[in-house]
Each structure stands twice: as structure tokens, then as C-alpha cells.
Amino acid sequence: MTADVMDRSASDLEPRLRPLFRAAAPGAGVAVAVIRGDERSVSCRGYTDRAGERAVRADTRFEIGSVTKTFTALLLAEMAARGDVRYDDPIDRYLPADAVPGYPHERPITLLHLATHTSGLPRLPVGLTPAVVPRWFTRPYATFGPSHLLRALPRTPVRGTPGDTVRYSNLGCGLLGLLLANAAGQRYEELLRSRICGPLGLVDTSCGPGGEPGTGYRRGRRVPSFRLPALPGAAALRSTADDMLRYLQAHLALDAVPLPERTDAVALRTALGEVSTPRVGRRRTGARICLGWNQRSLDEGDPVRRYGGAFGGGGVDGGGVGGAGVEGAGRVDGGPGGAGDEGPGGDGGAGADQLVFHAGATRGFTTFVGFSPGAQVGLAVMAATHPMRGRGMIQGAYETLRTLVAERRPG
């Protein structure tokens, strides 16, 4: 049983969104936010509980999984714009001396490498598996805290030379959040609230449960809320359709979200412009990696499941950048970082044909967020559905984004 509890979408959007609602588990709560030019809409279906008593609303909170990485990358860009950090700062600068991964230091791992999955760090920390197995079907990461992470880093292998290879790493992005917090002398969540969520008016976006959280289910059983104390910058955020609408709006138009005219507001506007700039080209596919985001051209139709991250079960499924595989990385003109040959996609640009996106999942939730600055189109799909089923929904969301952008293509 489902319910349409809030639907501010234009009538012509209904055929586009209907497959997304069908792709979620039966009765699962789903919220979709859409921007098309000056139009803003939110559509909700389903319930936050199996009894069908609490309908999904625009302010229902969902776990957004690896879409968190886009917030962490935006925080990096904001702090770089302020001069608090530099993209090419080595990670050693913000770690205790005895907590640095072992690797040849001819080319150090930098903050930019962490944000573009070119650090050479593995997908997950060393030593995590013994901690997650006893809680595989409940809260697998809940007991692996920051102290465990710092002890694990010196034993963490770095594969290849930093900057040469794209290898999706939840560890790398989570570590980036920790390093930014160390640089600012604040906890990650507090830093994110003061620098990003507060100024953008994202009142229901945070790491901890609160408000009215959507409830995820797997095989008919409620999934406990996701916790990731060691790496919150990788996948710990919860948000709402209303907040995602504002988040997309800020990326589409720098003046769309009113900000106080102070130095920190200028830095945030600069950062919003920076994060969708391509930094690394992927030699095999031609796709591009921005700061925390992926970018493809409208006519490139490879399955999106290869480009989003997901925390599932006790491990991470193959939904990361490049799936479980790896690729050579090439620098793309227009942004620092990346080594080797220039990426095959050129500078990517921000034209009407460019799609910027990310997907994420936890054990009970699946999320897709994407936009096109040139076409002024944005789409966020949030569902209380297991990532194995959610893969079809993510692919459908990507195709819906492509369709909405194509409809606004000039000519």
C-alpha cells in the first residue's frame, strides 16, 4: 500500500517519476525532488513504517549513504577557498606522526587525491572486518571508532603512486572528513553544520538520527539506523527531500540560496562553483571525476551503477566509481591534481550536456542525486529500500535525469 502524501510536481512530470516509485520495494517510502529551470517540485509516496501509519513527507529524513561524500568535498572546497587548507596539502600534515599510512613519499597523498579517489588507499580500513562480522545484519560499523582508524592507518597498504589510478575508496573520503576536522579543530559534524548546512539552510541534514527518520527494511525486517563513527565523511549523513532541493539549487545557481555577504559566504559560493569542475579523467571510459561528484556527457549512457558508492551489509557493494575495478587517471584541464596523461574527456565544461551525479546506499536506504548546471536541472531520489533492489532505482534515476536534461537541450 502506498500513499501520495505530498505532490507539488507538474502534471507532465508524473510519467517520468512513476517508474522510480515502482522500482522501490513495495510500500517503501520514497521522496523525489526535481528542479527544472524556475520550477521546484517534491513528490512523496509510501510510508516510514510497515503499518502504513506515517506517510512520507518532504521533511522525512533518509540515510543518504555515499552522497555524503559530496558534502565532504564541498567542505574541502570551502576550506580551500578560505585558505584554511590547500588541495595539495599532504595528509601527513593533519595526522599524528604515528598514524600515517606507509607509502613511498616521492609523491605524497594529498587532500585532492582523497576527494578524487586517486589516493591508492583501499576501499575500507585494515582491521575493519573482525569488527563488523558480529554485527553484520545490525550495525556493522558502529564499534569501529576514530581511535581504531588511527591505529589501522599505519598498517594500511597504498597501491601504486598517488594520483595515477582511480580506485573508489570509502576510507579515503572518510579520512578526508577527519583531516578537515583536524585542520579546523572541530568535530566533522559541527564543522559541516557551521560551514555548509547552516549557511545553505539545510536544517534537517546531519549525521545523527533526529526529526522523523525514514525507516529502512530488508526482507520485511526493520534495519537499524546506520552508524559510522570512524568515517562520517564517507556515508553518515541523513537528509530530506526539502533539504536536497535546496542543496541542488545551491549547485545550480550560486545566488539561488541567499547568504550573508561575509567572507565565509564568498568562500562557500566559490566552493559551490569548484566542486563540479572535472579534476580527473578516466582513461578507459572517458568519464570525469569532480570534487566528490562524477560527471558524464548526456550522450554517454554507461550504467550509473558504476559511479555511486554504497555501504551495504557488512561490506560495500560494487557500486563505487569504476565498480570493483580500477582505472588509470589522467589530469583534466581546468582543475589541479591527477597525474599522467590528460583525460580523454577534455575539460568537461558545465554546458547543457554535462551531468553531475552521485549515488549512495546504506543497508536500508538508497539515494541518487544529480544535476546539470547548463540545463538548470536537478534530481534527488531518496528511498527506504535495500541497495540490492535500489540499483534498478538508481539506474532509473540516472535515466530520468538524462531525459529531463535532454528536454531542455537547445534546438
Summary of the structure (lengths in Angstrom):
residues: 411
radius of gyration: 19.6
end to end distance: 42.1
largest distance: 59.4
contacts: 1581
relative contact order: 0.18
helix: 34%
strand: 18%
